[in-house]
């Protein structure tokens, strides 16, 4: 199958390519030579050992000095201490603002790698090679990157657009089942952002369709000043469950539950009817995703986490479906928020 190339347009008139399809990683050296400035000499590869993709020889053959910087597995890698460790290692290696980062992995690696690239020497180029479904359809696209604090997820971050993204769909065949389903949680979200019947498409086309949807949103609102917030559909409860549970629950699992909760809130506010709520349940259950909050999670902890969400500029804000489509809505009624939790218990 031929690779699909999408482009993410940016506010300054630039754009960057997203290559999607089986074997796409074989284009890495060509992509590096095409999109990076001519003066780049060193490429810092941030990845995880479990990913098992070694591009060192490929990049060396293209004329670059390459060094691999492995990070630990899972969300614990997304913390400020790791940012400090990586940037100090870059400095000891001699990396300058003329060099670049290659982030190879899922959402954790692209979040971390993009943020490290954004702060080292006040910003150096980064290319994302996304190896998970969650990363390919969401995390690697759009330039949002960051790390977690004990108080909440992604509370320290930046907007730093990559120079290119590679989504090799062959890598999805080797994913653990639970991690793959976590990506399906984000895929479920796109059904309600204009994706329609995504499940009718072959996998590479499905990934490319999600990339197009996100690219359109990013082009209209690159720094999340307005419309881009719709990409957080289902995320307010999802992020709360992740942080409260010490990230035992996967991101996409939390988003799936969050979609159902957001639909219930929308219905109780009179924004959508019961049939729309049932459609949310149909999509989430079709992907065999969790539909209930983990046992033992208290309402008080959840409401407190809502207040720490990065969208909470002035009160608790949710992204909700409605007559004008998905949009941010401020909700001050704590009783409403608490009562709607019954629908996902």
Protein Blocks (a to p, Z undefined) as FASTA:
>chain_A
ZZdddddddfkopacdddedehklmmmmmmmmmmpcfklmbdcddddfklopafklmmmm
nopacddddddehjklmcfklmmmmmmmmmmnopafkbccddeddfklmmmmmmmmmmgg
hiaadddddfbfklmmmmmgooiacdddfkbghkbccddddfbdcddfklmmmgcfklmm
mmmmmmmmmmmnonapmklpcfklmmmmmmmmmmmmmmmomnopmmmmmmmgoklmmmmm
mmmnoomacfklmmmmmmmmmmmmmmmnopacfklmmmmmmmmmmnopafbdcehiafkl
mmmmmmmpmklmnocadddddfkopaddddfblklmmmmmmmmZZ
